[in-house]
Amino acid sequence: MTPARKALRPTTTVALSLTVMAGAAFGLAPATAAAAPAPTTAPTTATSGVSVRFVDIPGDGGVNLAANIVAPANADASHRLPLVVLPTSWSLPQVEYLAQAKKLAETGYVVLTYNTRGFWQSGGRIETAGPPDVADASKVIDWALANTPTDPDHIGMAGLSYGAGISLLAAGADPRIKAVVAMSGWADLVGSIYGERTQHSQAAGLLAGAGALTGRPSEEFQQILDDFFSSNLAKEKDLIAWGKKRSATTYLDRINANGAAIMLGNSWGDSIFPPNSYADFFEKLTGPKRLELRPGDHATAELTGLLGLPNTTWTHARQWLDRYLRGERNGIDAEQPVQLTSRTGDGDGYEGYPSWSAVPSGQLRVPLAATEKVTANHDSGANAGTVLLGGALDQFLKLPPLASIPLLPRSYAAVWQTGAHAREQRVRGTVKLHTTVTSDRSEGTAVAYLYDVGPLGVGKLITHAPFTFHDRTPGTPFGVDLELFSTAYDVPAGHRLALVVDTVDPLYIEHNPDGAHLTFSSPDADPSHLTIPVRD
């Protein structure tokens, strides 16, 4: 990876456009990001037995956090109520959760939502879920205990995306937090945006563009972005250390010791935070836990709930909080802790499993015996879609990214296909690729795609993942073990499975020198194969 080579393409422009469109959809005005802080206490309004009050809260180091308190209109200090703290998503203001906060307050909660530092009317700089953000969460709880009728023994946190990540991190730092709902977030930030040493450029570009429009990035964050997009290998260790500090997996022992009941939810097609790290993290949690995975892209499964419309994800979130903060026996803890919805199924019915490892009941092993050689740095036409859009089209229209497998240029794409399957193949879990790669250059990137191929040769994307290598000896074979992004997909009887590997995808920064070639082989002593988890 040469510094400044293969840097960000039109990604930033795309990210900024998407951010503006998202802001318009929420009725936001990005120019108000630099507006003056709100008054310390704004007038209280009450609707349907719920009061809403806008306040300023001193966060870590005295940084002002713009917040609102939503509570039953008749709440007073004589009767303590459970508290739910909702940190905002990246770039969204504190009114983001207002519809859900009102639903919670109507059933007897004090709800405190606040703008995370560096965004909108809150002070400070964007720390990207760093230690100041985690400390802010505890300061917010302190303030709620001193200024609202909060029960100190019944405190929870919940959030979407950025708010989910902060909530998980706070659960490891503050033992007062008894329940967490983390939706469309991350457990491993390094794996999410730099998995297999590959920069997820569209995802990071979207975050960078949105942060620049609605907030004030810290110098550290800006430096990380500069090194990330310029492919500065000399700073790779710094990037990884920065990401680990912001990953719940780093604090797993503390989270387990504090014992909060944790519900995790994500979408199969999340193009910012793929579901793999949530699944791995879930397996290692020792307290009460629940994992929900469903069709969609980043935060698309939760979006209608933010608008106050019926939403299964938010319904389950409220039930989780009711169970572990209010003690209600509503049955959510009696269900199997892993709940999945297939991308190809009808409706939003869930399949229940006792653990993530129990999701597949068997494995389909596909040998990759043929040797394939491709010319790198050319897009074959196989790709994983566009950030935010690809998974959403799959969710709402059952239209994942498509490719005509017979028409893929074999000089740019390695292709292996199975025969037509006599019965349906219910893919459940994480597909794994083992192969041997030889490159005539010391560095490179490849992207593996698994397709469901119909009778006409049109492939529907089931899953994919990229990998990047550096400092390899040209001409010397090396093994690759790659986990593709976890999924649930039903391949119809009569269809084939196809593995395609090429070297370019718009979602990622690639590191293929011009004129490079990659060879995928299957040595007798170490045969290449694809392992597909399936459910009977």
N, C-alpha and C positions, 0 to 999 in steps of 0.2 A: 504494500500500500504506500504509494508515494505521496508525500504531503501535497495537498492542494490539487491532486489529480482525482478524477471521478468525483468531483465535488458536487454539491447540490445542483440539480438541473432546474426545471421550471417549478420545482416543488414548492418553493416559498410563495410564488405567485398563486399556485393552486390553494395553498394553505390559507393565504390571506383572503382569497375569494370565498372559500368555504366559511371562514370565520365571520366575514361580513354577512353572508347569507344566514348563518346560524344566529347572529345577533339580531338580524331583521326579524327572523322567525320568533324570537323571544321578545321582540319589542325593545331591544337594547339600542343605546346610542353610544358607540365606542368613544366618541369624543368626550363623554362625561367621565372617562376613567380618571382624569386628572382633576376632577371637581373637588372643591373644598370639602372637608369632613362634615358630616351631618352634625346637628347639635347633639349635646350629650344625652338629652332625653327629648324625644319628639312627642307630640300629643298622642294619647292613647285612643284608638278607635276600636269599636266593638261591633261584631256582626255575628248573628246566630249563636249568641252565648259565648263568643270567643273574643278576647281582646288582643290587639296587635300594637306593639310599642317598639319604636325604633330608638336604639341606644348606641352609645359608644362604649367600648370596653377596653381597658388597658391590657394589652397583651404582653408577651415577654419583652423585657427591656422598656416597657412603657409605650410600645407602639400601639397606636389607636386601631381598633378593630370595629368596623361598622357592622352592626348586628340588629336583629329584631327578636323580640320576645313575643311568643304566641302562647296564650294560656287561657284557661276558662275565665270568663268575665267575672265570675264571683270568687276567684281564687284569693285566699288570704293566708296569712302566716299561721292561722289556727289549724290548718290542715295541710300537711306536707304531701307533695305530689311527685311522682317520678319525673325525671328530667331526661330529655333527649337532645343532644347537641348535634347539629348538622353543619359541618364545614362545607363551604360552597365548592362546586366543581371549578375546574380551571377556566378562568375568564368570565364566569357568570356571577351576577350580583346576589346579594343576600335574599332577594325576593324569589330566587330559584325554587326554593322548597315551600313557598307560602301555601300552596294548595294542600300539600301533604302535612304541613305543620298544623293547619287548621283541623284536618281530620284527626290528628293525634290529640290536639288540645280539646276537641269536642268529647273525647273519651277519657279526659282527666290527666293529660300530661302538661307539664311546662316544656315548651320547645324553644330552644335558642339556636337560631341560625346566624352564621356570621361570614362576612367576606374574609377569605384567607389573606394574609398579609401580602402586600404588593399589588393587589388588585382593587380596582374601582376606588371607593372612598376609604378603604383601609389604608393605613400607613405602611411604612417599611418597603422592603424590596421582595421580589419573588425569590423564595428560597427553595422551591421545588420539593416540598415535604421534608425539608431539612430540620435539624434540631430546633430552630426557633419556631417552626410551625407546630412541632409536637409540644413544645413548651406552651405555645398559645392555647392549645386545647385545654391544658390543665388550668391556665389562667382564666379561661372562659368558665370552666366548672367552678373555680373559686368565686368568681363574680356572681354566678347564678346562686350559689349557696348563700352568699351574703345579701343578695338583692331580690330573690324570688322565693316562693314557698317550696323549694326543692327538698326532697327527701334525700339525705346524703347516702343512704344505703341502696338507692334505686336509681342509678345513673347509667345512661346508655349513650352511644354515639352511632351515627349512621351517615351515609353519604354516597354520592355517585361520582365515579371517576376519581378526580383529585381528592374529593372529600372522603371517598372510600379508603384511599391509600393513607391519608392522615389519620382516619379513625382506627385502622389496624395498627399503625405505629403507636398511636396514643394508648391503645390497649396494653402495649408492652411497657409503657412508661408510667401509667397512672392506674394503680390497683382499684381506685374508686369506680372505674368503668366496669360494669357488670354484664353488659350486652353490646354487641356490635353487629350492624348490618352493613356490609361492604359490597356495593353493586358496581359492576363494570370497572373495577380497580385493578391493582397489581399487588402481587406479593414479592416479586423479584423484578426490580426495575431494570437491572442489567439484562436479564433474559428477555424482557419485553421489548427493549429498543435496540439491543446490541447482541441478541442471541446468536450463537455460533459465529461470533466476531463479525456480524453483518449489520451495518447501520440501516435501521428502518427509517429511511429518509422522509417518506411522506408523513408518517406518524410524527416524527420529531419536528418536521417542518410545520405541520399544523399547530403543534404546541408552541413552537417558537413564534409563528405569526400571530396566533391568538394572544400570547403573552405580551408581544410588542404593542398590539392594538389596545388592550384593555388594562395593562399593568405596567410595572416598572421592574424589569429584570435586574437581579443583583449582578455585580461584577463577576462573581464566581459562576453563576448560571450562564452569563454571556460568554465567558471563556470556554466553558464546557461545550456550548453550542458551536463556537468557532472551531475548536479542536475536532468535534464530532463531524462537522460537515466538510472540513478540509482534510479528513482522513489522516490526522496527525498521530501516527503510530507511537511516536515518542511519548505521547501523553495518554496512551491506552491504560496504563496502570492507574493513572489519576482518575480517568473516566470510570473505571470499574470500582475504585474505592468510593468515589462520589455516589455511584448508584447503589452500592451495598449499604451505605449509611442511610439510604432512603428506602430500604427494602425490609418488609416485615419478616422475611425469612431470616434476616440477620439477628432478629430479636425474638426468635421462636421460643427459646427457653423462658424468657421473661413473660411472653404472652401466655404460655402454658402455666407458668407459676402464678400469674395473676388470675387465671381461670375464667375470663369473660366468655360468655356464650356467643359464638361467632357464626354468623350466617354469611356465606359468600355467594355471589351471583354474577354470572358473566354470560356472554354470547359466544357461540361457536366461531363466528366470523369477526370477532373483535379485532380490528386492524390496528389498534393502538396497544392494547394489552391482551395478547392471545391467552386462551384459557389454561394453557399447560401449567403455568406457575401456580394458579389458584388450586388446581387439582393436586399438585404435589404438596403444596402447603397444607391443604385440607387433611391429607393423610397423616400429617405429623402433628396436628392439633390433638390435644388430650382432653379438652373440656367439651361441653355441649357444642355441637357443630352441625352445620347444614351446608350443602353445596348444591346450587341450582345452575344448570347450564342449558341454554335454549338457543334457537335460531336468532340471528341478528348481527349487527355490527356494534360499534362502540356506543353504548348508552341508548341504542334504538329500542331495546325492550322496555326501558323504563320511561321513555319520553312521554307517552300519553298520561302517565301518572303525574308528571310535573305540571301538566295542563289541567289536572283535576279530574280527568276521565278515568273510567274503570281500568284497572291495570293489575294483572295477576301478580307481578313481581312486587309491587308496592303493597298489595294485600298481604302477601306472605311476610313482607318486612314488618308490617304492623303487628301481624300475629306473633312473630318472633319476639318483638319487643314486649308485647302483652304477656307472653309466656314468662319471660325472664326478668321483666321489670315490675309487672303487676301481679305475677303469680297465677295468671289465668290458665286453666286446664282446657286449652282450645284444640288440643290434638296435634299441633304441629310437631311437637317433640316425639310423638308416637309414630310418625311416618318414617320411612326409611331415610337416612340422612343424606343420601345422594339422590337427586331428582333431575332427570334428563328429559328433554324433548327433542325428538329427531327432527332434523332439518327438512326431511321429506314427508313427515307425517301431517295429518290434518288436525287443525285446532291446536290447542296448547296443552293437551293431555301429557302427564308426566309418567315416566318409568322410574320406579324406585329401586335402589340398590343399597346394601348395607355398608359399602365402602367403594372408593374409586377403583381399587384393584379388583373388585368383584364385578365391575361393569361388563367386561367381556367374559364369555363362558368358554371361548376357544380362540384359536389363532389360525389364520389362513397364511401359509408360507408360500410365497411366489418366488421361484428361482429366477435369477437374472443372468442367465448363462451366456448370452451373446455379448461380445465385445463391441462397444459403441465408441466412436470418436467424433467429437464436435469441434468446430471452429468457434472460439470464444468471442465475446464482445459483439454478438449479433442477437437481436431479439427474434426468436423463432415464431412468435405469435402466441405462444402459451404464456399466460400471465395470471396473476391473482386478483386482478381488478384494481379498484381505486379506494383509497382510504375513506372510510365512512359510507361509501356508496355500495361497494361490492356486497358486503354482508347484508345491507338493508334490502337490496334487490332480491337476494336469496330469501330473506325473511318474509317479505311482503308479496313477492311475485313468483317465488320458487324459481328464480332465475340466477343461478350462480354464474361466474365467469365461464365462458364456453371456448372450445377450440375444436377445429376439425382435425382429428388425429391423422387421417390419411394424408392431409395436405400440409402437415408440418414439414418444413424442409429438414431432411435428415442430416444435412451438413451442419445445421445449427442446433438440432435437438436430438438427443438420444431417446429412443422409444422402445419400451417393452410392453407387450400385451398378453393377457391371458386369453384362453378360449372363452366362448360364451358359457356363462354359469347356468346350470340347470335349475337352480332355485335361488330365491332372493338371498342376498348377502347383507346382513344387518351389521354394518361397521359401527363399532362402539369403542371409543377410547383413543389411544395414541398409536398411529402407524409409525413403524420404524424401518429405516433403510440402512442396510449394511452393504458397502461396496468398496472397491479398490479403485483409486484414482491415480492417474499419471498425468502430469502436466509438463510441457516443455518450457514453462516459466516458473519462477519461484513463488508467485502469488496468483490468486484467482478467486472467483466466486461462481457458484452454481446454485440453481434453484430446482428443487424436486417437486413435481406436481403429481397427484394421484387423481385420475379421471374415471368417471362412470361413462362408458362409451355405449351408445345406443346402436341400433341396427344400421343407421345411416352414417355411422362414424363420427357423429358429433359427441364430443366429450364434455360432461358437466364436471366442474371442479369439485372434488370431495375434500381435499386438503392439500397443503403444500408447506414448504419451509425452505429457507436459504441457508447456505453455509459458505464461509470464506476461509481461505488458508493463506498464510504468509510464511516466508523463510523456508520453503521446501526446496529440496535439491531437484533441479530440473531433470526429468527422465527417470526419477526414482519413484516407484509406486508407494502409495500410503493408504491405509485404511480409513474409511469414513463411517461413523455411526451417527445417524441423524434422526432425531425425533421430529416428525411432522406435527403440525398443530392439531390438537385433539378435536374430535368431531363425533357426531352421530348422524349416520346417513344410510339409507336403505337402497341398495343397488338392486333394481328389478331383475327377475329371472330372465334369461336370454341376453343380458348385457355383459359386456366385457369390462375388465379393469385394465387401465393403461397407466404405466409410470412414464412420465416425461421429465427429462432433465435438460435444462438449457442454462444459459449464462447471464441473462439479462431479464430484469423485471422492474417496471417503473416504481414499485413500492420500495426498492432498496438501492443503496449505493453499491455498485459492483466494482471489482478490482482486477479486471481482466486486461492485461496489456494487449495492444493491437497485434493481431496475428498469432495469438496464443491458441493452443489446442489442448483439449482435455480428453483423455481416454478413460473409459469406464470398463473394467475387466472383471473377470471372475476366476481367480486362480483356483486350481484344484484343491490346494491346501486350505483355502479360505474363500469358499464360494460366496458370491454376492446374492443377496436375497432381500425381499420385502416382507415384513411381518405385519399382517393386518389383523387387528383385534376384532372378533366377530361375536355376535350374540345368536344363540340358537332360537 
